[in-house]
Amino acid sequence: MPAGFSKEPGTQGPNAQGPPLEVSPKGRRKITRWAAAIALGGFLFGFDTGVVSGALLYVKKDFDLNSFEQGSVVSVLLIGAMIGAMSGGRLADSIGRRKALGGIGAVFLVGTALAAAANGYPLLMVGRVVLGLAVGAASATVPVYLAEISPPSIRGRLLTMNQLMITTGILVAYLVNLAFSGIESWRGMFSVGAVPAGLMVVATLWFLPESPQWLISHGKEDEARRHLTSATDETTAHSLLTQARQQLAEERAKRAAAARTSDGSTKLLAPDVRPALIVGLTLAAVQQFGGINTIIYYAPTIIEETGLTASNSIFYSVVIGVINLAMTLVAIRLVDRAGRRILILASLGLMAISVFMLGLTFVLDTSSVLMLLCMVVYIAAYAGGLGPVFWTLIGEIFPPTVRAKGSSASTAVNWMSNFIVSLAFLPLANALGEGETFWIFAGICVLAFFFVSRYLPETRDRSPEQIEAALQSRFGHSRPKKSA
């Protein structure tokens, strides 16, 4: 156990680092409100990735899109998201988490206006790219921002709020699609996204504080003290400021030494960070190559192929969205109780079984009800584990000095994988068959299960130093003081 940390979770020792470890119920409520406002970025992430599933049914008719153009309307957002994710960490490090989030909200507004007003395929593509920039930057910034305002005792819960808002955004997008399907208005579907984007801009201007850790690292201790004392007392705030200064100095020295010994490698490739990077990038890829967004993006299209009308297909996709949200709420309840590792293992195992069975329903050409049941089980498995816990982990596994960069790298890989899967799904399904394509996803889930069981330690109630030691032990680099 590192010096300064109590054996009891949530307690504070003299060398602890990070956000308040002990806060009053009033302070927790305030931090939770901050977290909800920050997670509006996650809501927009979910809305703008989900709304296209229903809008596509009508856009393809209005603009006479072929199958490749339909896929590109979905996947071009992901190109923007890759760029946004890679730049989001640098932006948040340079101007601060709060200003970065406000700028992201403004980009959401611009992209929404372009998409809703598009008079043809080219302008719609431009709008989707702009929305992608905002989605990617939000996906990299929000987990870092949440991690840096969250007390460790509820850190997992607040970090999973990002996934809760993503799934809420997807469900709201499906409901909006259903509401506008009667008049077949895809422009109305896109336009609704301006409301949460405007709220996010307002929240960052008048409500949200800057991350105390960012302020401390940039020499703005008086401002950090004000934010800390608004959620805790003066004595604790002073202690936290002292601890943060000390650990920042220690980490910078350690990163500099690691960089020298690794022949000029970047900080993310330093030997002590490398295991976290491998885990983060692998889970980022698995989250997409497990097949989730083929269902999120193409659920109405897949269901429509069974002979249902467009409006009925959208209705059934709402059922999927409800299950997605409900199971995310379950994960939020469990992540700080059961732990991260067990939730991901259970999730991957059930995903593998259900997506295999989904493929079988296509191969055997069974009823649409059985197909929908397999989709629901798959979504439930994903939303109850891999979906939310991935975002919790990338806010935890990287050391504080490289957390924003690690989050950016992981989310960039996440969006790159998303792009590859979403663009390739329809052509692959046409070439191999839908069922055989889903079996590929099942195989990936099985491989991921074995990777997680070998290399991912539990991170619940652990300090950054303990998490780093556990990762090193899993990769055979060193032996931590307590088992991984």
Secondary structure as GFF3:
##gff-version 3
##sequence-region A 1 484
A	DSSP	alpha_helix	25	38	.	.	.	ID=ss1
A	DSSP	alpha_helix	40	62	.	.	.	ID=ss2
A	DSSP	alpha_helix	67	95	.	.	.	ID=ss3
A	DSSP	alpha_helix	97	116	.	.	.	ID=ss4
A	DSSP	alpha_helix	121	149	.	.	.	ID=ss5
A	DSSP	three_ten_helix	152	154	.	.	.	ID=ss6
A	DSSP	alpha_helix	155	181	.	.	.	ID=ss7
A	DSSP	alpha_helix	186	191	.	.	.	ID=ss8
A	DSSP	alpha_helix	194	206	.	.	.	ID=ss9
A	DSSP	alpha_helix	212	217	.	.	.	ID=ss10
A	DSSP	alpha_helix	221	229	.	.	.	ID=ss11
A	DSSP	alpha_helix	234	261	.	.	.	ID=ss12
A	DSSP	three_ten_helix	267	269	.	.	.	ID=ss13
A	DSSP	alpha_helix	274	289	.	.	.	ID=ss14
A	DSSP	alpha_helix	292	304	.	.	.	ID=ss15
A	DSSP	alpha_helix	310	335	.	.	.	ID=ss16
A	DSSP	alpha_helix	340	364	.	.	.	ID=ss17
A	DSSP	alpha_helix	368	383	.	.	.	ID=ss18
A	DSSP	alpha_helix	386	394	.	.	.	ID=ss19
A	DSSP	three_ten_helix	400	402	.	.	.	ID=ss20
A	DSSP	alpha_helix	403	432	.	.	.	ID=ss21
A	DSSP	alpha_helix	434	455	.	.	.	ID=ss22
A	DSSP	alpha_helix	464	474	.	.	.	ID=ss23
###
